[in-house]
Amino acid sequence: MRKKITVLCVVCFITSLTTFAAGPHQFGAGINYWKLQDRPSGYDKDGFSYYGLYRYNPKLWGYEIDLEYYPEDSIFSDSDAVWEPQAYVLVGKWVYGAAGVGWQFGESKLPNAPTYYLKAGFNFSIFPFMKLDINAQYKYQKLKDFEEDKDVNVDAITVGAALSIAL
């Protein structure tokens, strides 16, 4: 009897885990166009970046994990490529808002400080298994002004689009 109850408990536990995990998972890739509002000396005014995303949004809340890539010479001249992992908390499904934080990794000229995001967008189905995300985000970051050798608060506006596969 004890063995049957143990097997039943294990089966119920595994079933509850798969039911909990069965939600709208999305994997995708996208492109951003960014523009710095208050540009410190030595930085480009605008440019493109690319990102991969994972989103889990089961109800009216969810989260998103991005890895953004800035190609060489895209943030400031003579720069190496920059990688920026980001994490967001989402509210909404088709129309959504998000708040997030990220951190840039690259050459040593980058500041050792987080980047903060506010994001809004539309995430709608193109096909039953494919979604298109069109978004805009406000980005706040401290950057180093190379001429004056001090940190400067920088605002950036980003417009992006991503295609993702919904599982």
Buried (B, 14 or more C-beta within 10 A) or exposed (E): EEEEEEEEEEEEEEEEEEEEEEEBBBEBEBEBEBBBEEBBEBBBEEBEBBBBBBBBBEEEEBBBBBBBBBBEEBBBEEBBBBBBBBBBEBEBBEEBBBEBEBBBEBEEBBBEEBBEBBBEBBBEEEEEEEBBBEBBBBBBBBBBBEEEEEBBEBEBBBBBEBBBEBE
